[in-house]
């Protein structure tokens, strides 16, 4: 009976009129899409209409921009990497936490105030067909999906490194257990309250070692009871023990994933920024961008360098990530200079590409700033137990976000 009903209904639904409507809308969509990918000039050239077009002087400013932005990026990313051996710049110092909060504010403002409005402006330009670009908020939608995709990448990356560590840890745990466990297989632990036993603990304070998980549980429990935990001070024996196991703890894994995802978000919008500056022939546009992008590059580099430093990568890995970040915007400017004669920034194609990339970058940067930089530090126990650090960090966060937002007046 259901099958016969569907057989009778199908010809009515899939009628010639219905197929014609689908074909019409499909052809219309393809036509609008082809118009969006046009490389023809659309609208007046703003630079020329303002009388501020000087290709020779603009080229000199672009070379200055390459040097200034490169220097700012190198300094920003290098300070946390080289300064971790200095007491006041170590990643566990209050000064570093406050500076990282300032950089997080810069990144958050970059996503909300710079990237997202630019994306909206590009994707709602009169140069683009009204259908579909003006009928749907594509910039916000793309930014939202990029944030969710970043969450997925964050999760998958964390799972990958956690499983990788689990495959490597049995060898380390076996060697530790041979050195630390007596022949009886029982070790003594410090007495605690009547009902406060850790996993594997027996009456009388003894604990059978049933594997690395019991050892790790006892290790974490004993350290959480020590003085100074509220202030975030890490005892020396805890530090040395954690390094003997590598960076397999949850915090180390998070820092690895955060540093790599953050670099992806920063690099994606650095390419667009570099290209936009490189193809411009207007000194009036380039001059304010030099200072704004240098400031922006320095503090983005500082935030990224702090994440790389906390991840405890090998020296070669850290150096490659730092160089990749520092070189991206200057390379983008150089590529923009090379294609400036054939690249039309006012074409529908350029507007769509820039709008989509800016939206993606905005979503990634907003997610990383709020979740992996601000929430990770500001919701930590160390922050909640240190009023002075709270005041300093919140002040730095708001100052960084405000200063980066004010740069929108010039860039």
Rosetta blueprint (number, residue, H / E / L):
1 X L
2 X H
3 X H
4 X H
5 X H
6 X H
7 X H
8 X H
9 X H
10 X H
11 X H
12 X H
13 X H
14 X L
15 X L
16 X H
17 X H
18 X H
19 X H
20 X H
21 X H
22 X H
23 X H
24 X H
25 X H
26 X H
27 X H
28 X H
29 X H
30 X H
31 X H
32 X H
33 X H
34 X H
35 X H
36 X H
37 X L
38 X L
39 X L
40 X L
41 X L
42 X L
43 X L
44 X L
45 X L
46 X H
47 X H
48 X H
49 X H
50 X L
51 X L
52 X L
53 X L
54 X L
55 X H
56 X H
57 X H
58 X H
59 X H
60 X H
61 X H
62 X H
63 X H
64 X H
65 X H
66 X H
67 X H
68 X H
69 X H
70 X H
71 X H
72 X H
73 X H
74 X H
75 X H
76 X H
77 X H
78 X H
79 X H
80 X H
81 X H
82 X H
83 X H
84 X L
85 X L
86 X L
87 X H
88 X H
89 X H
90 X L
91 X L
92 X L
93 X L
94 X H
95 X H
96 X H
97 X H
98 X H
99 X H
100 X H
101 X H
102 X H
103 X H
104 X H
105 X H
106 X H
107 X H
108 X H
109 X H
110 X H
111 X H
112 X H
113 X H
114 X H
115 X H
116 X H
117 X H
118 X H
119 X H
120 X H
121 X H
122 X H
123 X H
124 X L
125 X L
126 X L
127 X L
128 X L
129 X L
130 X H
131 X H
132 X H
133 X H
134 X L
135 X L
136 X L
137 X L
138 X H
139 X H
140 X H
141 X H
142 X H
143 X H
144 X H
145 X H
146 X H
147 X H
148 X H
149 X H
150 X H
151 X H
152 X H
153 X H
154 X H
155 X H
156 X H
157 X H
158 X H
159 X H
160 X H
161 X H
162 X H
163 X H
164 X H
165 X H
166 X H
167 X H
168 X H
169 X H
170 X H
171 X H
172 X H
173 X H
174 X H
175 X H
176 X H
177 X H
178 X H
179 X H
180 X H
181 X L
182 X L
183 X L
184 X L
185 X L
186 X E
187 X E
188 X E
189 X L
190 X L
191 X L
192 X L
193 X L
194 X L
195 X L
196 X L
197 X L
198 X L
199 X L
200 X L
201 X E
202 X L
203 X L
204 X L
205 X L
206 X E
207 X E
208 X E
209 X L
210 X L
211 X L
212 X H
213 X H
214 X H
215 X H
216 X H
217 X H
218 X H
219 X H
220 X H
221 X H
222 X H
223 X H
224 X H
225 X L
226 X L
227 X L
228 X L
229 X L
230 X L
231 X L
232 X L
233 X L
234 X L
235 X L
236 X H
237 X H
238 X H
239 X H
240 X H
241 X H
242 X H
243 X H
244 X H
245 X L
246 X L
247 X L
248 X L
249 X L
250 X H
251 X H
252 X H
253 X H
254 X H
255 X H
256 X H
257 X H
258 X H
259 X H
260 X H
261 X H
262 X H
263 X H
264 X H
265 X H
266 X H
267 X H
268 X H
269 X H
270 X H
271 X H
272 X H
273 X H
274 X H
275 X H
276 X H
277 X H
278 X H
279 X H
280 X L
281 X L
282 X L
283 X H
284 X H
285 X H
286 X H
287 X H
288 X H
289 X H
290 X H
291 X H
292 X H
293 X H
294 X H
295 X H
296 X H
297 X H
298 X H
299 X H
300 X H
301 X H
302 X H
303 X H
304 X H
305 X H
306 X H
307 X H
308 X H
309 X H
310 X H
311 X H
312 X L
313 X L
314 X L
315 X H
316 X H
317 X H
318 X H
319 X H
320 X H
321 X H
322 X H
323 X H
324 X H
325 X H
326 X H
327 X H
328 X H
329 X H
330 X H
331 X H
332 X H
333 X H
334 X H
335 X H
336 X H
337 X H
338 X H
339 X H
340 X L
341 X L
342 X L
343 X L
344 X L
345 X L
346 X L
347 X L
348 X H
349 X H
350 X H
351 X H
352 X H
353 X H
354 X H
355 X H
356 X H
357 X H
358 X H
359 X H
360 X H
361 X H
362 X H
363 X H
364 X H
365 X H
366 X H
367 X H
368 X H
369 X H
370 X H
371 X H
372 X H
373 X H
374 X H
375 X H
376 X H
377 X H
378 X H
379 X L
380 X L
381 X H
382 X H
383 X H
384 X H
385 X L
386 X L
387 X H
388 X H
389 X H
390 X H
391 X H
392 X H
393 X H
394 X H
395 X H
396 X H
397 X H
398 X H
399 X H
400 X H
401 X H
402 X H
403 X H
404 X H
405 X H
406 X H
407 X H
408 X H
409 X H
410 X L
411 X L
